[in-house]
């Protein structure tokens, strides 16, 4: 696993042990570990039977995981989860429970706003400022930044690449038209002077992981924006930002993801003001008239006088 700067939520003794042991756990125990890392708040509210059911495992697997990471069975694990708890339950879980109890009420705008506020607060809780600043500096000093995002992260990757363009020598959204072959072709020239920014939410696409592995093999700096340390992208990344992605109705919420991308762009604006100052503003821009194509009225105007013109 690549070195990872710890974050507030994931800086507890429990979360560090899960992160270190995760890759070496047996499949059933890894399911429990993944759930605990992806749901640090909700996990503390579940008893052992509920945790086993939520992870598709057994109470024995939950106990074995607790022992494997140095806690005294589920009792010790539950105490550690309670210590790690920053909120009793997430807004997504509250809204989901209400929808289950009253499915006919529908999903309302005020619920989305409450959920968005909760996710934005958790973006700050789940990430420390040092990791955020280090990622922005790496983006600023990289010769080229390649952005990867597939599936439900595709459009965010395009926005990120477009936003990075004024601050980087080359900013490329790798995952455009052309499928995996086209994406691989665009990524083929990545070097140790470049960076890969990979964006992925559950369910993670295998192609994103493979492109991150390729960038790592070329000694490029791999960074990711994903949901939790159990994400397969986190293992491949030098630095990661974690964002809450749960939504009671949709497959994922992208509010936190968009906030993280926008914050990185704002930090880059402060880190590289000379780049933006070097670009002329629209008010000051004076095009060379000889190189400018005719405007639409010019194109529509006939080259010879018409009979009713004054010159005739």
C-alpha positions, -999 to +999 in steps of 0.1 A: +000+000+000+013+035-009+020+058+020-011+077+031-014+108+051-040+101+078-072+120+080-093+130+111-119+103+109-094+077+098-067+088+123-080+067+152-062+036+164-091+014+150-090+029+115-052+028+113-053-009+122-080-016+097-061+002+070-028-016+077-044-051+079-070-047+052-050-062+023-040-092+043-074-102+056-094-133+044-123-125+021-150-126+048-130-104+072-122-080+044-159-075+038-163-064+074-133-042+073-145-025+041-179-018+056-163-003+088-141+020+068-168+030+044-193+036+072-174+049+102-205+065+117-232+040+110-211+010+122-211+022+158-249+020+159-251-016+149-249-047+171-230-078+160-259-094+143-268-063+124-231-058+114-229-093+101-261-089+081-249-056+067-217-071+055-231-104+043-209-124+067-215-140+101-211-129+137-180-153+138-164-133+110-170-100+129-154-114+161-125-128+141-119-094+125-119-077+159-093-102+172-072-099+141-067-062+145-060-065+183-094-059+199-110-082+224-138-095+202-169-075+193-171-058+227-137-042+222-145-034+185-178-017+195-161+004+221-135+015+195-163+023+170-181+044+196-149+064+203-144+069+166-180+082+162-183+118+152-220+117+145-246+092+158-260+085+124-256+100+090-283+121+073-285+095+045-294+067+070-320+089+087-337+098+054-335+062+042-352+050+074-380+076+069-385+064+033-387+028+044-414+037+070-433+060+047-424+051+011-453+071-004-440+104+010-413+106-017-379+124-016-381+162-011-358+191-017-353+198+020-341+163+025-315+167-003-304+200+013-300+183+047-280+155+031-258+179+012-250+199+043-241+167+062-218+155+033-201+188+031-194+189+068-180+153+066-157+163+037-139+185+063-140+158+090-127+131+067-097+150+054-069+170+069-057+203+055-021+190+049-032+162+025-054+187+006-026+213+003+000+186-007-024+174-035-028+209-048+009+215-048+015+183-067-010+192-093+006+226-096+041+213-102+033+184-124+041+188-161+009+170-172-022+160-152-042+131-165-077+128-150-095+094-149-131+089-141-155+062-154-191+052-147-207+076-122-175+097-120-172+103-157-187+138-158-169+150-127-136+139-143-144+161-173-151+191-151-119+185-131-098+184-163-114+215-177-109+234-145-072+223-143-064+234-178-056+271-169-031+260-142-013+230-158+010+228-189-013+199-199-045+188-184-061+158-200-093+139-193-082+104-203-117+088-202-134+104-232-149+088-263-131+058-277-136+033-249-108+017-230-086+016-260-088+053-265-082+060-228-052+038-228-038+056-258-042+090-242-025+077-210+004+059-227+027+090-226+025+095-188+059+099-172+075+105-138+070+142-143+033+138-145+004+131-122-027+110-124-059+122-106-082+092-104-118+097-093-140+067-083-170+060-062-186+026-055-190+005-075-154+010-086-146+003-123-118-021-130-106+001-158-099+030-134-079+007-112-059-007-141-050+029-154-039+038-119-017+007-118-002+017-152+005+052-140+021+039-109+043+016-130+055+047-149+065+064-116+038+091-120+023+105-089-010+088-084-037+108-065-073+099-059-106+112-048-127+083-035-150+074-007-129+057+020-095+041+027-109+007+018-113+018-018-089-001-042-077+033-054-064+043-020-039+014-020-025+027-053-024+064-044+003+085-029-024+108-016-062+105-013-091+127-005-121+109+010-156+121+004-190+108+017-210+093-012-240+076+004-275+086-009-308+071+002-322+070-033-294+075-059-265+051-063-241+079-051-241+115-039-217+137-058-220+168-036-189+161-016-170+150-048-178+183-065-168+203-034-134+185-033-127+192-069-138+229-067-116+234-035-085+220-053-091+243-082-095+273-059-062+264-041-045+261-075-057+296-083-039+309-052-008+288-058-003+298-094-016+333-098+010+343-124-004+318-148-039+333-148-024+368-148-004+360-179-036+353-198-052+384-212-087+392-200-115+394-225-117+432-220-080+436-229-078+410-256-070+425-291-072+398-318-051+402-349-077+412-375-058+396-404-061+362-388-097+364-377-123+348-399-152+370-411-181+374-388-215+359-397-228+392-412-197+394-433-201+358-445-238+365-454-230+398-472-227+392-510-193+401-526-210+420-555-234+449-552-271+441-555-293+460-579-311+480-552-278+491-535-271+529-536-240+523-557-260+511-587 
